[in-house]
């Protein structure tokens, strides 16, 4: 069994959603706008870190990437690897994933977007992100540098061109810059990482023997929007095909071998 951090977190949040995605292999054909925007931003800064250019196709994500180049890249130094795939055994299973990169000083680097200000509350929440512990455990490190970019809150004005709006979005970062884009270093002690490794092994075992994939109502409106499986989870029939969904190989992208 191969498990990603996102799969483990989905199992914790709602076993029914986990079953539909990772057991039945049913995937929505579309994603929420916020996820698509985050994906676009990641692709653009990946290009920048490889010394490449990116296509201008969305004023907001274009400006976010431009702001990353202007405010973040001078701070982070040399990047040794970009979008690095890893696999690490735990018990009889394997944890898989993709780290956004590694810095020359040995730290891992991860990129995030947010709709919130980069204030104390946001930074405190970031400290509890289990993804960082997964990566620390997988790579044997204790430091991760997060780059965080807030999505511009301004909108396209009437009669404004895309180029004008793109520039206005970039200019938006020049005021209260530290609240909108920057870097955050996260450290966890060796003891914390070791404790996480023990919990991870127990969770992987629990997923392996699970036969009861029950619904968790609190997940139905997580992030303030309906779960992507809300329209089919109550009366799902594996013999039927559903509009807006398709079946895929479980690990269909990201590592070259189809792993998610």
Buried (B, 14 or more C-beta within 10 A) or exposed (E): EBBBBBBBBBBBBBBBBBBBBBEBBBBBEEEEEBEEBBEBBBBBBBBBBEEEEBEBEBBBBBBBBBBBBBBBBEEBEEBEBBBBBBEEEBEEBBBBBBBBBBBEEEBBBBBBBBEEBBEEEBEEEBEEBBBBBBBBBBBEBBBBBBBBBBBBEEEBEEEEEEEEBBBBBBEBBEEEBEBBBBBBEBEBEEEEBEEBBEEBEEBBBEBEEBEEBEBBEEBBEEEEEEBBBEBBBEEBEEEEEBEEBEEBEBBEEBBEEEBB
